[in-house]
Amino acid sequence: MLAISIAFNAITLHPTCTIVWVVVGAIIIGGFSAIQTLDRISWIGWVGLVSILGSLLTLTVAVGVNPPDHPDKITQAAAQPSFVDAINAVSVVILAYAG
């Protein structure tokens, strides 16, 4: 519900629209959560897979394209971080999965 409210608040910038869309999202989520067996909701996994792949593709294209206002943007496939920065990055991922 929080993700739905943040997303639609960013799109519409109007609190009333955000509340209406959160109510619509609550009704949809309530309808899907009322399904009792897993074989009836297996298609939701495919919807999730397609949406995750679509977001990854969008992110990849957005990072790879140089915008006109930043023509000198430099991207690196592999950086050379310090030991502390590298361990910090690994720890963030491990602790996120542990949570």
Secondary structure, 3 states (H helix, E strand, C coil): CHHHHHHHHHHHCCHHHHHHHHHHHHHHHHHHHCCCCHHHCHHHHHHHHHHHHHHHHHHHHHHHCCCCCCCCCCCCCCCCCCHHHHHHHHHHHHHHHHC
